Amino acid sequence: MPLEHAILAFIEFEPMSGYDLKKFFDVSVAHFWSATQSHIYKSLEGLEKKGWAEAHTVQQDGKPNRKLYQITDEGRAELRRWLVTPLPMEPVREACLIQIFFSHFSTNEEIAALFEIRMKQIRDRLQTLRTSAQESINENAKNIGVERARQLWQITLDYGIDYHEFELAWHEKTLNTIRNLPPLTPPNQ
């Protein structure tokens, strides 16, 4: 499962808690892969059961103890195997396209409003990718000092930017078609 393998890759850098992992997901790969705190903890339990990660508790003064996970030799071997295994194509799932597909009883203005809101969201996401995501890649690369990793991380960020630029261009192109759809015909009652 990609989430388990992403976690293995993160804890290969250094032992981390579930909380640490969530922070790392949010600042490094969120532009193409998201994870909830509950999914991370569930995956950590699974990794431990499989023998791919092991946990140890760190005592803290005045704070709750931390449970840190680190990758095992078996986990490292599994991660290497997964990293070179071709993955199947995943089906496209876009909830906004389901809305459009079934909007024949919505007015052109209602559909156009959905497009305009989506376009604003895409522009905001692009701004985030170009600023904070880029800064995060640069900072993380500086921290680990591995240029090869920085370039690979940059490739994934470039994909995220290109994907959202395509989506924005498609919405802009399609908005004119939406505004000029045939008039709404009410359903038979």
N, C-alpha and C positions, 0 to 999 in steps of 0.2 A: 504494500500500500504506500502511495507516495508520501502521506503524512508521516508514517513511521520512518521511512527512509530519510525524509527531510530532517526529522528529529535526530536520527543517527548522525547525519552530516553535521548538524549543529553541535552535538555533544562530542563529536570527534575533535572540535576545536578546543573545547574545555568543558569540564563538568558544569551542568546547569540544572536549576530547579524548573519546575513547570512554569512558574512565574517568569523566570529569566527567558525561557523559550518563547513565551507569548510576546515578550518585548522584542526579542530578536526577529520573530516572524513579522511583527508589525513594522519594523524599520528596515528590513532587508528584502523580503520576498513577497510582501503584501500586494505588489503590483501584478503578481501572477498567481499567487497561492495564498489563501487565507486559512487561518486555523483558530478555532475558539479555544478558550481555556479548558473547557470540559473535554474536548476532543484530544487536546494535548495530554491531559492527565490520563485519559483512557488509553491512549497510545503508549504512554510511558509504562503503564501497568503491563500492557501486552509485550512491549520490548523486554521488560524484566522477566516475564514468564518464559519468553522464547530464549532467554539467555543472551540477548543481544546488548543489553544494558544492565548495569547494576547500580543500586542506590546506596548511598551512605548518608547518615544524618550528621549535620554540623550543628553543634551546640552554639547558641548565641546568647549573649548577656542582655537581658531586658527585652528580648524579642522572641517570638516563636522559633523553634528549631527549623532549620532548612534541610530539605531532602534533596540532595544533589545526585544527578544521574550522570554516569560516565559510560562510554562505549566499551564493550568487551572485545576480545580478539574475534569471537564469533560474530559479533555485531559489525566489526570492521570488515570481515570477510563478506558478510551479507551485503553491506553497503557497496563494496567494490563490485560484487556480482551484479547488483541492481543497476549501478551506474553505467554498465556496459551492455545491458540488456535492452533491446528495442522495445518500446512501449506501444500498445495499440492506440489507434486514433480514438479520441474521446468524442462522443456526440456533442453537437452544439446545443446549448440550452440557454436561450435568451427569453426571459419572461416578457420583456417589452415587445418581442415579436409575436408572442401569443396574444397580447392586447391588440396589436395591429390586425392580426389575422381575423379576429372575431369582432372588429369594430364597425361592421357594416351598418349597425343601428346607432352609431355615434355620429355626431356632426363633424364636418371637416374641421371646424374650429376646435372642437374637443380633441380631435386627434392631433391637430397642429400644436395645440397647447402641450400635449404629452411630449411631442417632438422637441419643442422649445425648452421644456424643463430638462429633458434628457441631454440636450445639447449643452446646457449650462453645467450639468453634472459632469459631462465629458471634459469640458474646458477646465473645470475646477480640478478634475483628476489629472489632466495633462500638466497643469501648473504645479501640482504636488509632485508628480514624477520628475519634472524638470528641475525642481528646487530641492525639496527635502529628501526625496529618494536618491537624487544624485549626490547630495551632501552625505547621506548615510553610506553610500557605496564608497565614496572617497575616504570617509573617516574610518570605516571598517577595514578597508584595504591598507590604510596607513597603520592601523593598529596591528594587523597581522604581518604586514610587510611582504606580501606575496603578489607580485605584479600579475602573474598568470591568473590568480583568483580575481583580481580587480577587473581584468579584461573579460573574464567569463561572466562576472556579475554585471558588467556594463552591457554585454550582449543581451542579457535578460531584460535589463531596463530599456534598452533600445527597442526590444520587441514590444514591451508594454506601451511605449510612446507611439511606435508605429501602429499598433493595434488601435489605440484610441484616436489617433489622427485619421485612420481609415474610417472608424465608426462615426466620427464627427463629419467627415466629408460625405459619407453615405447619408447621414441625416440631413445635411444641408441640401444635397442633391434631391432627396426624396421629399423634402418639405414642400417644394413647389407642386409636386404631383399630388400630395395630400390636399393641398389647398384647392386644387382643381379637379377633385374627384366628382363624379356625377352626383346630383342632388340626392340627399337622404330620402329613402322610401320607407315609411313607417311599416312595421310588421303588420301582417293581417291579424285582425283582432276578432 
